[in-house]
Amino acid sequence: MADRSKKVMFAHTSDWHLGNEQYHKFERAEDFSRAAIDFSNQILSLDEKPEFILHSGDVFHHFRPSSMALRTAIEVFSNLQKNKIPVYVIRGNHDAPISRSRAKQGNYLSLLADLGIISYLDQRDPIVWHSKDVAILGIGYFGKQTSKILKKTIGEVQKDLEDAKLKILMLHTLIKGQLEHEYDLTPEDLAPFEFDYVALGHYHIPWKNEAYRMWCPGSTEHTSSNQWDEVRTRDGICQFGSWLKIIAEYGTEHQSSISDELQFIKVRPKIRVDKKIQAKSVQELIYKIQEILREKRIPKAIYSIKIQVQNPPEGFASISKTQFQEELADALYSTLKLEFSTREEKPVFHIDERKYLREFAASRFNEDDLEPGMKIVEYLIGMANNEDRTHPNDLKQVFADLCEYAFQKESTEKLGGKEQRCSE
């Protein structure tokens, strides 16, 4: 006679990145803490509480978390523990390195486990039984070694899993199909092990492959603008982190069934602007850019703005980001990339960064020595042109460090045939 069907409801979250002072803003660290707290509040407000929670790694953003990050983790996990909701956690790449020596010494997830507010699954204790039916196997982050570690670990514990009626695997890794080229595992690598639910972390966008029974909840907050995806976007404004509510039915002769509901956490708005414009005069060009910036203006938002000016008018080289300070004055953080291209389709260049950094280089080198100094500036411009680049104003220290490395040896070095000290 077949077993009667059973159901279990659980939550799946990942990648909190507590302590991430993104853009060197303390407000962003507060945002990441608030998102984790909001997640726990949503859990505790449910009419039907989950039986347990899976956390697929990167609780913290740094191996040695800040006091605020640690306090947030203790607060969240303690509240869940008080409400009798166990949390099963694996190590992400940000939580602790792969290094064996550090693994033996433990990490802050080990500390949380010692406090009794989480169950930490690592190589020494990879399995936890939530009940007599539900077994959870956890493999922390191992990058390209994940496949090897996974096969070895499953080989060691396979007999222990035989009595499980619902088998869950937790991984912090990239799966083929998430990013275009980069991955650590393929779905086919996992298929032979026949897990009922594979709980993924590391990829910050909600993703699933139901055919291979794999789910990724995305992150509770966004660590990079390339995560401002359509799934969590409303009216072109990204303002939602996410987690998964899962109902698993098992205990019959057939394969267990999984139903998922993506849940949202409201976070600080992020706005991406990508426009192409033309103008007959510099004044018209400035006006058009100002209008674009005003269109989606939200106080304390984060902006990634790219404006391509096609066939720019004469005098466009006089345009500077400082002319748009009023439109971006109430942003928490913004990047404004102005690209100019001509009919001849010459390579796009970014006049703002070049102008700013060249002026800064000129203040550090005399006229004769400006050319070698500009080699460093060109390198910084390359850095500045990255999507999540540091603002040019924040590159001054990098510039000084590069000057010291390139032009100083025991405090001074010949530069263009002259003795010159690079300013700090």
Secondary structure as GFF3:
##gff-version 3
##sequence-region A 1 424
A	DSSP	beta_strand	6	13	.	.	.	ID=ss1
A	DSSP	three_ten_helix	22	24	.	.	.	ID=ss2
A	DSSP	alpha_helix	26	45	.	.	.	ID=ss3
A	DSSP	beta_strand	52	55	.	.	.	ID=ss4
A	DSSP	alpha_helix	67	82	.	.	.	ID=ss5
A	DSSP	beta_strand	87	89	.	.	.	ID=ss6
A	DSSP	alpha_helix	100	105	.	.	.	ID=ss7
A	DSSP	alpha_helix	108	114	.	.	.	ID=ss8
A	DSSP	beta_strand	119	120	.	.	.	ID=ss9
A	DSSP	beta_strand	127	129	.	.	.	ID=ss10
A	DSSP	beta_strand	134	139	.	.	.	ID=ss11
A	DSSP	three_ten_helix	143	145	.	.	.	ID=ss12
A	DSSP	alpha_helix	146	157	.	.	.	ID=ss13
A	DSSP	three_ten_helix	158	161	.	.	.	ID=ss14
A	DSSP	beta_strand	166	172	.	.	.	ID=ss15
A	DSSP	alpha_helix	187	190	.	.	.	ID=ss16
A	DSSP	three_ten_helix	191	193	.	.	.	ID=ss17
A	DSSP	beta_strand	197	201	.	.	.	ID=ss18
A	DSSP	beta_strand	207	209	.	.	.	ID=ss19
A	DSSP	three_ten_helix	210	212	.	.	.	ID=ss20
A	DSSP	beta_strand	214	216	.	.	.	ID=ss21
A	DSSP	three_ten_helix	225	227	.	.	.	ID=ss22
A	DSSP	three_ten_helix	230	232	.	.	.	ID=ss23
A	DSSP	beta_strand	233	234	.	.	.	ID=ss24
A	DSSP	beta_strand	237	250	.	.	.	ID=ss25
A	DSSP	beta_strand	257	277	.	.	.	ID=ss26
A	DSSP	alpha_helix	282	295	.	.	.	ID=ss27
A	DSSP	beta_strand	302	310	.	.	.	ID=ss28
A	DSSP	three_ten_helix	316	318	.	.	.	ID=ss29
A	DSSP	three_ten_helix	321	324	.	.	.	ID=ss30
A	DSSP	beta_strand	333	341	.	.	.	ID=ss31
A	DSSP	alpha_helix	351	364	.	.	.	ID=ss32
A	DSSP	three_ten_helix	367	369	.	.	.	ID=ss33
A	DSSP	alpha_helix	370	384	.	.	.	ID=ss34
A	DSSP	three_ten_helix	392	395	.	.	.	ID=ss35
A	DSSP	alpha_helix	396	407	.	.	.	ID=ss36
A	DSSP	beta_strand	413	415	.	.	.	ID=ss37
A	DSSP	beta_strand	418	420	.	.	.	ID=ss38
###
